[in-house]
Amino acid sequence: MKNLKITIVVAILSFFSNTLIAQVDPIDKNGLGLGGYDVVAYHTANKAVKGSATITEKIGKTEYRFESKANAKAFKANPKKYLPECAGYCAWGVAEKDAKFSINPETFKIVDNKLYLFFNGDFNGSQVNTLDIWNKDESKYLKTIDTKWSKIQ
């Protein structure tokens, strides 16, 4: 009975951890950018931080959320500085597969002051973190990503 309880607890925790850090489209069907993560915090705090639904800025029809008014102000002054490369699609997917993949907003890297986001989740029953793959040959991907993005966007 004790093993059954442990199994149930592990299953529940796995379910919630997968849903809390699930893949998102860079802009969802409601127009929310990056799952509500603060694009400025990636640059200033070097971490993924959820923004507040009450502190927002819009670019076209896309709403971006911020953890602070200061971050929203910085974004409004220079959105291009903070917006992710490849319109927020998985950088490895663009550079290696010439494709647009959803992203895990908590899996990112800043390179030369540019924000790159990555897929990190279940793919056909296996855990895949494309940031790990990217890191193995980053210089190759950085050389081709702009050209490849211009062709598939």
C-alpha beads as a LAMMPS data file, in Angstrom:
LAMMPS data file: protein, C-alpha beads

153 atoms
152 bonds

1 atom types
1 bond types

-500.0 500.0 xlo xhi
-500.0 500.0 ylo yhi
-500.0 500.0 zlo zhi

Masses

1 110.0

Atoms # bond

1 1 1 0.000 0.000 0.000
2 1 1 2.860 2.362 0.829
3 1 1 4.406 1.824 -2.642
4 1 1 1.062 2.593 -4.277
5 1 1 0.816 5.907 -2.401
6 1 1 4.358 6.853 -3.412
7 1 1 3.609 5.961 -7.039
8 1 1 0.476 8.110 -7.015
9 1 1 2.316 11.087 -5.482
10 1 1 5.130 10.804 -8.054
11 1 1 2.604 10.594 -10.897
12 1 1 0.769 13.687 -9.664
13 1 1 4.002 15.649 -9.238
14 1 1 5.148 14.623 -12.719
15 1 1 1.852 15.725 -14.216
16 1 1 1.976 19.137 -12.570
17 1 1 5.655 19.737 -13.290
18 1 1 5.064 18.949 -16.975
19 1 1 2.051 21.230 -17.198
20 1 1 3.691 24.086 -15.294
21 1 1 6.647 24.218 -17.661
22 1 1 4.921 23.154 -20.847
23 1 1 5.757 24.256 -24.347
24 1 1 4.028 27.406 -25.561
25 1 1 3.681 29.119 -28.875
26 1 1 5.622 32.394 -28.970
27 1 1 2.259 34.143 -29.349
28 1 1 -0.763 32.175 -28.208
29 1 1 -4.268 32.245 -29.680
30 1 1 -5.212 35.043 -27.253
31 1 1 -2.279 37.219 -28.328
32 1 1 -0.165 36.639 -25.211
33 1 1 3.558 36.695 -25.884
34 1 1 5.903 34.031 -24.458
35 1 1 3.377 32.560 -22.068
36 1 1 3.348 35.774 -20.054
37 1 1 7.062 35.789 -19.242
38 1 1 8.802 39.148 -18.854
39 1 1 11.090 39.683 -21.879
40 1 1 13.098 42.351 -20.076
41 1 1 13.853 40.116 -17.071
42 1 1 15.618 37.615 -19.327
43 1 1 18.144 40.364 -20.074
44 1 1 18.349 42.170 -16.740
45 1 1 17.966 39.315 -14.243
46 1 1 19.174 36.498 -16.522
47 1 1 16.195 34.394 -15.517
48 1 1 12.712 33.564 -16.684
49 1 1 10.192 35.554 -14.653
50 1 1 6.434 35.511 -15.054
51 1 1 4.980 38.916 -15.734
52 1 1 1.869 40.377 -14.151
53 1 1 -1.456 40.554 -15.981
54 1 1 -1.729 44.124 -14.681
55 1 1 1.611 45.372 -16.083
56 1 1 1.506 45.008 -19.851
57 1 1 2.587 46.555 -23.124
58 1 1 1.346 45.741 -26.604
59 1 1 3.198 45.432 -29.868
60 1 1 0.550 45.198 -32.556
61 1 1 -1.922 42.623 -31.280
62 1 1 0.580 40.903 -28.984
63 1 1 0.486 41.557 -25.255
64 1 1 3.683 41.267 -23.238
65 1 1 3.628 41.065 -19.459
66 1 1 6.201 42.414 -17.015
67 1 1 7.074 41.866 -13.386
68 1 1 7.582 45.596 -12.816
69 1 1 6.613 48.948 -14.260
70 1 1 10.307 49.679 -14.779
71 1 1 10.611 46.639 -17.057
72 1 1 7.488 47.658 -18.976
73 1 1 8.927 51.164 -19.404
74 1 1 12.264 49.787 -20.658
75 1 1 10.446 47.558 -23.138
76 1 1 8.238 50.390 -24.392
77 1 1 11.321 52.565 -24.975
78 1 1 13.096 49.899 -27.066
79 1 1 11.097 46.718 -27.750
80 1 1 13.532 45.463 -30.397
81 1 1 16.271 45.270 -27.758
82 1 1 14.252 42.794 -25.687
83 1 1 12.160 40.768 -28.124
84 1 1 13.477 37.269 -28.806
85 1 1 15.201 36.234 -31.989
86 1 1 13.196 34.195 -34.518
87 1 1 9.984 35.801 -33.241
88 1 1 10.287 33.622 -30.152
89 1 1 10.393 30.251 -31.902
90 1 1 12.942 27.647 -30.854
91 1 1 16.336 28.908 -32.036
92 1 1 17.691 25.399 -32.556
93 1 1 14.611 24.432 -34.575
94 1 1 15.203 27.366 -36.909
95 1 1 18.984 26.933 -37.170
96 1 1 19.089 23.133 -37.492
97 1 1 15.701 22.021 -38.814
98 1 1 14.527 25.098 -40.754
99 1 1 11.299 24.881 -38.755
100 1 1 9.214 26.747 -36.202
101 1 1 8.979 24.829 -32.906
102 1 1 7.142 25.912 -29.783
103 1 1 9.279 26.862 -26.814
104 1 1 9.587 26.399 -23.093
105 1 1 9.854 30.005 -21.872
106 1 1 12.094 28.882 -19.013
107 1 1 14.715 27.512 -21.405
108 1 1 16.653 30.414 -22.881
109 1 1 20.056 31.882 -23.526
110 1 1 21.301 35.429 -24.035
111 1 1 24.064 35.629 -26.651
112 1 1 25.479 39.004 -27.713
113 1 1 22.531 40.717 -26.009
114 1 1 20.039 38.679 -28.040
115 1 1 17.408 36.430 -26.473
116 1 1 17.139 32.892 -27.845
117 1 1 14.406 30.528 -26.658
118 1 1 14.318 26.730 -26.899
119 1 1 12.079 23.682 -26.882
120 1 1 12.463 21.702 -23.667
121 1 1 9.933 18.965 -23.068
122 1 1 8.477 15.696 -24.160
123 1 1 8.930 14.763 -27.809
124 1 1 7.563 11.370 -28.815
125 1 1 7.989 10.022 -25.299
126 1 1 11.512 11.327 -24.725
127 1 1 12.708 14.416 -22.886
128 1 1 14.395 16.789 -25.362
129 1 1 16.140 20.024 -24.402
130 1 1 17.269 21.768 -27.578
131 1 1 19.385 24.233 -25.571
132 1 1 21.690 21.331 -24.685
133 1 1 21.994 20.478 -28.383
134 1 1 22.493 24.163 -29.280
135 1 1 25.305 24.532 -26.737
136 1 1 27.292 21.721 -28.368
137 1 1 27.611 23.640 -31.654
138 1 1 26.473 27.188 -30.899
139 1 1 28.928 28.920 -33.243
140 1 1 27.596 26.897 -36.202
141 1 1 23.988 27.775 -35.361
142 1 1 24.732 31.466 -34.827
143 1 1 26.320 31.675 -38.294
144 1 1 23.209 30.348 -40.039
145 1 1 20.239 31.353 -37.913
146 1 1 19.545 34.784 -39.448
147 1 1 19.622 33.454 -43.013
148 1 1 17.460 30.459 -42.133
149 1 1 14.963 32.604 -40.209
150 1 1 14.583 35.009 -43.142
151 1 1 13.580 32.036 -45.327
152 1 1 11.006 30.460 -43.001
153 1 1 9.364 33.384 -41.237

Bonds

1 1 1 2
2 1 2 3
3 1 3 4
4 1 4 5
5 1 5 6
6 1 6 7
7 1 7 8
8 1 8 9
9 1 9 10
10 1 10 11
11 1 11 12
12 1 12 13
13 1 13 14
14 1 14 15
15 1 15 16
16 1 16 17
17 1 17 18
18 1 18 19
19 1 19 20
20 1 20 21
21 1 21 22
22 1 22 23
23 1 23 24
24 1 24 25
25 1 25 26
26 1 26 27
27 1 27 28
28 1 28 29
29 1 29 30
30 1 30 31
31 1 31 32
32 1 32 33
33 1 33 34
34 1 34 35
35 1 35 36
36 1 36 37
37 1 37 38
38 1 38 39
39 1 39 40
40 1 40 41
41 1 41 42
42 1 42 43
43 1 43 44
44 1 44 45
45 1 45 46
46 1 46 47
47 1 47 48
48 1 48 49
49 1 49 50
50 1 50 51
51 1 51 52
52 1 52 53
53 1 53 54
54 1 54 55
55 1 55 56
56 1 56 57
57 1 57 58
58 1 58 59
59 1 59 60
60 1 60 61
61 1 61 62
62 1 62 63
63 1 63 64
64 1 64 65
65 1 65 66
66 1 66 67
67 1 67 68
68 1 68 69
69 1 69 70
70 1 70 71
71 1 71 72
72 1 72 73
73 1 73 74
74 1 74 75
75 1 75 76
76 1 76 77
77 1 77 78
78 1 78 79
79 1 79 80
80 1 80 81
81 1 81 82
82 1 82 83
83 1 83 84
84 1 84 85
85 1 85 86
86 1 86 87
87 1 87 88
88 1 88 89
89 1 89 90
90 1 90 91
91 1 91 92
92 1 92 93
93 1 93 94
94 1 94 95
95 1 95 96
96 1 96 97
97 1 97 98
98 1 98 99
99 1 99 100
100 1 100 101
101 1 101 102
102 1 102 103
103 1 103 104
104 1 104 105
105 1 105 106
106 1 106 107
107 1 107 108
108 1 108 109
109 1 109 110
110 1 110 111
111 1 111 112
112 1 112 113
113 1 113 114
114 1 114 115
115 1 115 116
116 1 116 117
117 1 117 118
118 1 118 119
119 1 119 120
120 1 120 121
121 1 121 122
122 1 122 123
123 1 123 124
124 1 124 125
125 1 125 126
126 1 126 127
127 1 127 128
128 1 128 129
129 1 129 130
130 1 130 131
131 1 131 132
132 1 132 133
133 1 133 134
134 1 134 135
135 1 135 136
136 1 136 137
137 1 137 138
138 1 138 139
139 1 139 140
140 1 140 141
141 1 141 142
142 1 142 143
143 1 143 144
144 1 144 145
145 1 145 146
146 1 146 147
147 1 147 148
148 1 148 149
149 1 149 150
150 1 150 151
151 1 151 152
152 1 152 153
